[in-house]
């Protein structure tokens, strides 16, 4: 590794101070959000919208499938499954 090499990808949570610091210090780096934190936020926000336990399990299964989608061509199908699960 070169001494003058800078990071190209940085994974953070949604801390805006940290994101702004990354933009300042590493302006050419791509900032990705941490999947753990995204999943945690989805669960917190969606839990109040889904009343039934079996529906919640179905929504979380559909969310997990969408996140782990194997290829771009399958994304729309997984998204429709999640939308159907959320409408239960």
Steps between C-alpha positions, in 0.01 A plus 500: 500500500628844414560750776290762324208264428164616635192301585258443213201362693391578855208335681326708766176521689274797431693738726495824299806641678699192404369507142597866465846430643548215252403735214755753621790264573437247221316697227545232235389210722161335465306504826275196549252457782543201728246225430471425873386856569265507201342173615468632855323816375266304273398276791444797730291695247298208361424323827232753586337461159455123515255384766494123450794282603477271195482805271809647669695180436392507134603866462842433656550195277410706192733783615787253551443352155502845342823599676666171400365515145737290287489718187363824365255324269322344803476823698154604373355160590641517854379858537147398398511221759596751767224739392245217518627398844467857625142525380384207716 
